[in-house]
Amino acid sequence: MPPSVHGIEEHRLNSGAISIMEQLNTAGYDAYLVGGGVRDFLLGKIPKDFDIATNATPEQVTDIFRRARIVGRRFQIVHVRVGPEVFEVTTFRAGHEGHKGSDAIQNEAGMLTRDNIWGSVEEDAKRRDFTLNALYYNHKDRSVYDFVGAWEDVKAKRLRIIGDPETRYREDPVRMLRAIRFMGKLPLTIDEKTELPIIDHGHLLSEVSSSRLFDEVLKLLQAGHGADTFELLWEFGLFQTMFPEASAILEAQQDSTYWDLIEQALENTDARIQSGRTVNPAFLYACLLWPAAHQRFKQYLQSGMEPTEAMAKAGAITVDANATTVAIPRRFAQVTREIWEMQLRLPNTQTRRALSLLRNPRFRAAYDFLLLREQSQEIDPGLGRWWTDFQVENPDVKPEREIHTREERPRKRRRQYRK
């Protein structure tokens, strides 16, 4: 498709991505902008990701770019740094059918655990997940190449998987989550054949590593469309697979207290992201896991356990129990538990202790969580207003800087870009 048809204006594309394609072309390789960088433009959105696909192997790419490194084993890609930005450069892949050996491995459930078989651009298009992600922009002739009928889906704003849906979901169950993410983010209708297998195959997410699902949940719920995406996850039964304990409580609860808390938290998160503010994953997980943690806490209280001990134990067991499906990194899990534990300290409004809480690095998150509990009618209103007024009356009291112990301090990885 020439520019007169697709309408992409190159001056609006990311200059770093253009530079990478130009250098690959100069070295004698083909290079295309692919994925969201093309899809979002054609759907009238502003792209955030600009990924490049090429017939150069990962090793050949790193030979061209000084600031590049190969990452991943399951799917090898190259991270190329241009200024402060990092771009993903992938080598054209072929289908794994007929290939055996260390470059194409599937487990018994049909999930691809390794897929590094290089191919042509046409083969690469056919092995991508959805047609909307298989449009290739060529910098040399300014054309968009379509090998899977994606252009018709763009015009219809239709989400359609490439190939047999059940097979593709078995190869990588996370594709089901991507389908939900696109529906939550973009004004799309889902193709019936793409949609129907999702509900029946949600259990396949148990084949995905718990650490990978942690990252996928953040992509789903911290992208500015979390409230709508949560509804879709629940509708398709995928939230229930990833958060089984919390889901069981949400389904059994006669009122909507916990549901309202989660929905309000996601609406607030969406508003923060859309206004350019940051969000902490620990707060999101404090909300998602609260139904299970709160029920455990109440059970321990009924057994005669002291409140502080009950909350600490409930928090630890809840986080550990959900780690079998979605594992929260320790640095976030600790904050999640502290948000819960501070709910027991916030009712103490004695001035000296209140000032001490204001200085706590977790105060703001715990305060926001308290407001959600009031808004969802889990607790009576009033305490949130008291803390709101107290902060206004003490504007100079700021949280103390957080100090990590050696064991708790997040490790910083050195970037191994070649010099």
C-alpha positions as CSV (number, residue, x, y, z in Angstrom):
1,M,0.0,0.0,0.0
2,P,1.5,3.4,-1.0
3,P,1.3,6.5,1.3
4,S,-1.8,7.7,-0.6
5,V,-3.7,4.6,0.7
6,H,-2.3,4.1,4.2
7,G,-1.8,7.8,5.1
8,I,1.2,7.4,7.4
9,E,3.3,10.6,7.4
10,E,6.9,9.7,8.0
11,H,7.8,12.9,9.8
12,R,5.5,11.8,12.6
13,L,7.4,8.5,13.1
14,N,10.0,8.1,15.7
15,S,13.3,9.4,14.5
16,G,15.3,6.7,16.4
17,A,13.3,4.0,14.7
18,I,13.9,5.6,11.3
19,S,17.6,5.8,12.1
20,I,17.8,2.1,12.9
21,M,16.0,1.1,9.7
22,E,18.3,3.3,7.7
23,Q,21.4,1.8,9.2
24,L,20.1,-1.7,8.6
25,N,19.3,-0.8,5.0
26,T,22.8,0.7,4.5
27,A,24.3,-2.6,5.7
28,G,22.4,-4.5,3.1
29,Y,19.5,-5.8,5.2
30,D,15.7,-5.3,4.9
31,A,14.1,-3.5,7.8
32,Y,10.4,-2.7,8.6
33,L,8.5,-0.8,11.3
34,V,6.0,-3.4,12.6
35,G,3.5,-3.8,15.4
36,G,2.0,-1.0,17.4
37,G,4.1,1.6,15.6
38,V,2.1,0.9,12.5
39,R,-1.2,-0.4,14.0
40,D,-1.9,2.6,16.2
41,F,-1.2,5.2,13.5
42,L,-3.7,3.4,11.2
43,L,-6.3,3.3,14.0
44,G,-5.9,7.0,14.7
45,K,-3.9,6.5,17.9
46,I,-0.5,7.9,18.9
47,P,2.0,5.0,19.0
48,K,4.2,4.5,22.0
49,D,6.2,1.5,20.8
50,F,8.3,1.5,17.6
51,D,9.6,-2.1,17.0
52,I,11.7,-3.0,14.0
53,A,11.7,-6.4,12.1
54,T,14.6,-7.3,9.9
55,N,16.2,-10.2,8.0
56,A,19.5,-9.6,9.9
57,T,20.1,-12.2,12.7
58,P,20.6,-11.0,16.3
59,E,24.3,-11.4,15.9
60,Q,24.4,-9.3,12.7
61,V,22.3,-6.6,14.3
62,T,24.8,-6.3,17.2
63,D,27.6,-6.1,14.7
64,I,26.0,-3.0,13.2
65,F,25.0,-1.1,16.4
66,R,27.5,-0.2,19.0
67,R,24.8,0.1,21.7
68,A,23.0,-3.1,21.3
69,R,22.6,-6.4,23.2
70,I,20.8,-9.7,22.6
71,V,18.1,-10.5,25.3
72,G,15.9,-13.5,25.9
73,R,16.3,-17.2,25.3
74,R,12.7,-18.2,24.4
75,F,12.4,-15.5,21.8
76,Q,15.7,-13.8,21.0
77,I,15.5,-10.1,20.3
78,V,18.0,-7.2,20.3
79,H,17.7,-4.0,22.3
80,V,19.2,-1.1,20.4
81,R,19.7,2.1,22.3
82,V,19.4,5.4,20.4
83,G,19.9,8.3,22.7
84,P,17.8,7.7,25.8
85,E,15.4,5.3,24.0
86,V,15.6,1.5,23.6
87,F,14.1,-0.1,20.6
88,E,13.3,-3.8,20.0
89,V,14.8,-5.3,16.9
90,T,13.6,-8.8,15.9
91,T,14.7,-11.1,13.2
92,F,12.0,-12.4,10.8
93,R,10.8,-15.8,12.1
94,A,9.3,-18.7,10.4
95,G,6.7,-21.2,11.6
96,H,8.0,-24.0,13.8
97,E,6.2,-26.7,11.9
98,G,8.6,-29.3,10.6
99,H,11.5,-27.9,12.7
100,K,13.0,-29.9,15.5
101,G,15.9,-29.2,17.7
102,S,17.0,-26.5,20.2
103,D,15.5,-23.6,18.1
104,A,11.9,-24.8,18.2
105,I,10.6,-26.5,21.4
106,Q,7.0,-27.1,22.6
107,N,5.9,-28.6,25.8
108,E,3.1,-31.2,26.2
109,A,0.4,-28.6,26.2
110,G,1.6,-27.2,22.9
111,M,3.1,-24.1,24.3
112,L,6.2,-22.8,22.6
113,T,9.1,-22.7,25.1
114,R,11.6,-21.7,22.5
115,D,11.1,-20.2,19.0
116,N,14.2,-18.9,17.2
117,I,13.7,-20.1,13.6
118,W,14.6,-17.4,11.1
119,G,12.5,-16.9,8.0
120,S,11.2,-14.4,5.4
121,V,9.1,-11.3,6.0
122,E,6.1,-13.2,4.7
123,E,6.7,-16.1,7.1
124,D,7.2,-13.6,9.9
125,A,3.8,-12.0,9.2
126,K,2.0,-15.3,9.4
127,R,3.5,-16.3,12.7
128,R,2.6,-13.0,14.5
129,D,-0.4,-13.1,16.8
130,F,-3.1,-10.7,15.4
131,T,-3.5,-9.3,11.9
132,L,-3.3,-5.8,13.2
133,N,0.2,-6.5,14.4
134,A,1.3,-7.9,11.1
135,L,1.5,-4.7,9.0
136,Y,5.0,-3.7,7.9
137,Y,6.1,-0.2,7.1
138,N,9.1,0.1,4.7
139,H,11.1,3.2,5.1
140,K,12.8,2.9,1.7
141,D,9.6,3.1,-0.4
142,R,7.2,4.5,2.3
143,S,4.8,1.6,1.7
144,V,2.9,-0.6,4.1
145,Y,3.1,-4.4,3.3
146,D,0.2,-6.7,4.2
147,F,0.5,-10.4,4.0
148,V,-2.4,-11.6,6.1
149,G,-5.4,-9.5,5.1
150,A,-4.8,-7.0,7.9
151,W,-5.8,-3.9,6.0
152,E,-9.4,-5.1,5.8
153,D,-9.4,-5.7,9.6
154,V,-8.0,-2.2,10.1
155,K,-10.8,-0.6,8.1
156,A,-13.4,-2.7,10.0
157,K,-11.6,-2.1,13.4
158,R,-11.6,-5.9,13.9
159,L,-9.3,-8.0,16.1
160,R,-8.5,-11.3,14.4
161,I,-5.9,-13.9,15.3
162,I,-3.7,-15.3,12.6
163,G,-4.2,-19.0,12.0
164,D,-6.2,-21.5,14.1
165,P,-7.1,-19.7,17.3
166,E,-6.9,-22.7,19.6
167,T,-3.5,-23.7,18.3
168,R,-2.2,-20.1,18.6
169,Y,-3.5,-19.8,22.1
170,R,-1.9,-23.1,23.1
171,E,1.5,-22.0,21.6
172,D,1.4,-18.9,23.8
173,P,-1.5,-18.5,26.2
174,V,-0.5,-14.8,26.8
175,R,-2.1,-14.1,23.4
176,M,-5.4,-14.3,25.2
177,L,-4.3,-11.5,27.5
178,R,-3.1,-9.5,24.5
179,A,-6.5,-9.8,22.9
180,I,-8.1,-8.4,26.1
181,R,-5.6,-5.6,26.2
182,F,-6.3,-4.5,22.7
183,M,-10.0,-4.6,23.2
184,G,-9.6,-2.5,26.4
185,K,-7.3,0.0,24.7
186,L,-8.6,0.3,21.2
187,P,-12.1,0.7,19.7
188,L,-12.1,-2.9,18.3
189,T,-14.6,-5.7,17.9
190,I,-13.3,-9.2,18.2
191,D,-13.7,-11.7,15.5
192,E,-16.0,-14.6,16.6
193,K,-13.5,-17.3,15.9
194,T,-10.8,-15.4,17.8
195,E,-13.2,-14.8,20.7
196,L,-14.9,-18.2,21.4
197,P,-11.8,-20.3,22.4
198,I,-10.7,-17.8,25.1
199,I,-13.2,-18.7,27.8
200,D,-12.5,-22.4,27.3
201,H,-8.7,-22.1,27.3
202,G,-8.1,-19.6,30.1
203,H,-6.7,-22.4,32.2
204,L,-3.7,-22.5,29.8
205,L,-2.4,-19.4,31.6
206,S,-1.3,-21.8,34.4
207,E,1.4,-22.9,31.9
208,V,2.8,-19.4,31.9
209,S,5.5,-18.4,34.4
210,S,4.2,-16.5,37.4
211,S,6.8,-13.8,36.9
212,R,5.8,-13.3,33.3
213,L,2.1,-12.9,34.3
214,F,3.1,-10.2,36.8
215,D,4.4,-8.1,33.9
216,E,1.4,-8.9,31.8
217,V,-1.0,-7.8,34.5
218,L,0.8,-4.4,34.7
219,K,0.5,-4.0,30.9
220,L,-3.2,-4.8,31.2
221,L,-4.2,-2.7,34.2
222,Q,-1.6,0.1,34.2
223,A,-1.9,1.3,30.6
224,G,-4.6,3.9,31.2
225,H,-7.6,1.6,30.4
226,G,-7.5,-0.6,33.4
227,A,-11.2,-0.3,34.5
228,D,-12.5,-1.5,31.1
229,T,-9.8,-4.1,30.8
230,F,-10.7,-5.5,34.2
231,E,-14.3,-6.0,33.1
232,L,-13.1,-7.8,30.0
233,L,-10.7,-10.0,32.0
234,W,-13.6,-11.0,34.3
235,E,-16.0,-11.5,31.4
236,F,-13.7,-13.9,29.7
237,G,-12.7,-15.7,32.9
238,L,-9.0,-14.8,32.8
239,F,-8.9,-12.8,36.0
240,Q,-10.3,-15.8,37.8
241,T,-7.4,-17.9,36.6
242,M,-4.7,-15.4,37.6
243,F,-6.3,-14.4,41.0
244,P,-8.3,-17.5,42.1
245,E,-8.7,-16.6,45.8
246,A,-9.8,-13.0,45.3
247,S,-12.1,-14.1,42.5
248,A,-13.8,-16.7,44.6
249,I,-14.5,-14.1,47.3
250,L,-15.8,-11.6,44.7
251,E,-18.2,-14.2,43.3
252,A,-19.4,-15.3,46.7
253,Q,-19.8,-11.8,48.2
254,Q,-23.4,-10.8,48.6
255,D,-22.6,-7.1,48.3
256,S,-20.3,-5.3,45.9
257,T,-17.8,-3.9,48.5
258,Y,-14.6,-5.5,47.2
259,W,-15.7,-5.2,43.5
260,D,-16.3,-1.5,44.0
261,L,-12.9,-1.0,45.7
262,I,-11.1,-2.6,42.8
263,E,-13.0,-0.8,40.1
264,Q,-12.6,2.6,41.8
265,A,-8.8,1.9,42.2
266,L,-8.5,1.1,38.5
267,E,-10.5,4.2,37.6
268,N,-8.2,6.3,39.8
269,T,-5.2,4.6,38.2
270,D,-6.5,5.3,34.7
271,A,-6.9,9.0,35.6
272,R,-3.4,9.2,37.0
273,I,-1.8,7.6,33.9
274,Q,-3.8,9.7,31.5
275,S,-2.7,12.9,33.3
276,G,1.0,11.8,33.0
277,R,1.5,10.8,36.7
278,T,3.2,7.6,37.8
279,V,1.6,4.7,39.6
280,N,3.1,2.0,41.9
281,P,2.5,-1.6,41.1
282,A,2.4,-2.4,44.8
283,F,-0.8,-0.3,45.2
284,L,-2.5,-2.1,42.3
285,Y,-1.8,-5.5,43.9
286,A,-2.8,-4.3,47.3
287,C,-6.3,-3.6,45.8
288,L,-6.5,-6.8,43.7
289,L,-5.5,-9.1,46.6
290,W,-7.3,-7.2,49.3
291,P,-10.4,-9.5,49.3
292,A,-8.3,-12.5,50.1
293,A,-6.1,-10.7,52.6
294,H,-9.0,-9.0,54.4
295,Q,-11.0,-12.2,54.7
296,R,-8.0,-14.0,56.2
297,F,-7.4,-11.1,58.6
298,K,-11.0,-11.3,59.9
299,Q,-10.7,-15.1,60.4
300,Y,-7.5,-14.7,62.4
301,L,-9.2,-12.0,64.6
302,Q,-12.1,-14.4,65.2
303,S,-9.6,-17.0,66.4
304,G,-8.3,-14.6,69.0
305,M,-5.1,-13.4,67.3
306,E,-3.9,-9.8,68.0
307,P,-4.8,-7.4,65.1
308,T,-1.2,-6.5,64.2
309,E,-0.1,-10.1,64.0
310,A,-3.3,-11.1,62.2
311,M,-2.8,-8.5,59.5
312,A,0.9,-9.4,59.1
313,K,0.1,-13.1,58.8
314,A,-2.8,-12.6,56.5
315,G,-0.8,-10.4,54.2
316,A,2.2,-12.8,54.0
317,I,0.0,-15.9,53.3
318,T,-2.1,-14.1,50.7
319,V,0.9,-12.9,48.7
320,D,2.5,-16.3,48.9
321,A,-0.6,-18.1,47.9
322,N,-1.2,-16.0,44.8
323,A,2.5,-16.5,43.8
324,T,1.6,-19.8,42.2
325,T,-0.2,-17.9,39.5
326,V,1.1,-14.3,39.6
327,A,4.3,-13.8,41.6
328,I,4.9,-10.3,42.9
329,P,8.6,-9.3,43.2
330,R,9.7,-8.9,46.8
331,R,10.3,-5.2,46.6
332,F,6.6,-4.7,45.6
333,A,5.2,-7.4,47.8
334,Q,6.7,-5.8,50.9
335,V,5.1,-2.4,50.0
336,T,1.7,-4.1,49.4
337,R,1.8,-5.7,52.8
338,E,2.8,-2.4,54.5
339,I,-0.2,-0.6,52.8
340,W,-2.4,-3.2,54.4
341,E,-0.7,-3.1,57.8
342,M,-0.9,0.7,58.0
343,Q,-4.7,0.4,57.9
344,L,-4.5,-0.6,61.5
345,R,-2.4,2.5,62.4
346,L,-4.4,5.1,60.6
347,P,-7.3,5.1,63.2
348,N,-4.8,6.4,65.8
349,T,-5.2,10.1,65.4
350,Q,-3.2,11.2,68.4
351,T,-1.2,14.2,67.1
352,R,2.3,12.9,67.7
353,R,1.6,9.5,66.2
354,A,-0.3,11.2,63.3
355,L,2.7,13.3,62.5
356,S,4.9,10.2,62.6
357,L,2.6,8.5,60.1
358,L,2.7,11.5,57.7
359,R,6.5,11.0,57.6
360,N,6.2,7.4,56.7
361,P,7.1,6.7,53.1
362,R,4.0,4.5,52.7
363,F,1.6,7.0,54.2
364,R,0.3,8.3,50.9
365,A,-0.5,4.9,49.5
366,A,-2.1,3.8,52.7
367,Y,-4.1,7.0,52.9
368,D,-5.3,6.5,49.3
369,F,-6.2,2.9,50.1
370,L,-8.2,4.1,53.2
371,L,-10.2,6.4,50.9
372,L,-11.0,3.5,48.6
373,R,-12.2,1.4,51.6
374,E,-14.5,4.3,52.6
375,Q,-15.8,4.9,49.0
376,S,-16.6,1.2,48.6
377,Q,-18.4,1.3,52.0
378,E,-16.2,-1.4,53.5
379,I,-15.7,1.0,56.5
380,D,-17.7,3.9,57.8
381,P,-16.7,7.4,56.4
382,G,-15.0,10.0,58.4
383,L,-11.4,8.9,59.0
384,G,-10.4,9.7,55.5
385,R,-11.7,13.3,55.9
386,W,-9.8,13.6,59.2
387,W,-6.5,12.7,57.4
388,T,-7.3,14.9,54.5
389,D,-7.7,17.9,56.8
390,F,-4.7,16.9,58.9
391,Q,-2.5,17.0,55.8
392,V,-3.8,20.4,54.9
393,E,-3.0,21.6,58.4
394,N,0.5,20.3,58.3
395,P,1.8,21.0,54.7
396,D,5.4,21.1,55.7
397,V,5.5,17.5,57.0
398,K,6.9,15.4,54.2
399,P,7.6,11.6,54.0
400,E,11.0,10.6,55.1
401,R,13.3,9.2,52.4
402,E,13.0,5.4,52.2
403,I,16.1,3.6,53.2
404,H,16.6,0.0,52.0
405,T,18.6,-2.5,53.8
406,R,21.2,-4.4,51.7
407,E,18.8,-7.3,51.3
408,E,15.8,-5.2,50.4
409,R,17.5,-2.7,48.1
410,P,16.4,-3.2,44.4
411,R,19.4,-4.4,42.4
412,K,20.4,-2.2,39.5
413,R,21.5,-4.0,36.5
414,R,24.3,-2.7,34.5
415,R,23.5,-2.3,30.9
416,Q,25.9,-4.5,28.9
417,Y,25.9,-2.4,25.8
418,R,29.2,-2.8,23.9
419,K,31.4,0.3,23.8
